[in-house]
Amino acid sequence: MDIASIDMCQELSLAGEIAFPELIAKLSASHVERYIADLCGMSILYYSHTGRRHSRAIPLPTRPVAGALNTAAVRQAIRDS
């Protein structure tokens, strides 16, 4: 796997500077077979076809979970969609 290319792809993706199809093409060219984005663990794990793995943290700010569920707001958001 081309680790430098994978890291650059992640940076471009998080910055919104690369479209998803282009991202997948670049990752494939870097010998990435699949990846898993763990949003709870804030990391992405990339796998090659040989079983090699590369993990990167997702550098996004975490947000607190709401203290209470606002069912009226959820209901209205569903109706508005």
ABEGO torsion letter per residue (X at the ends): XBAAAAAAAAAAAAAGABBAAAAAAAAAAAGBABBBBBAAAGBBBBBBAAGBBBBBBBBBBBBBBBABBBAAAAAAAAAAX
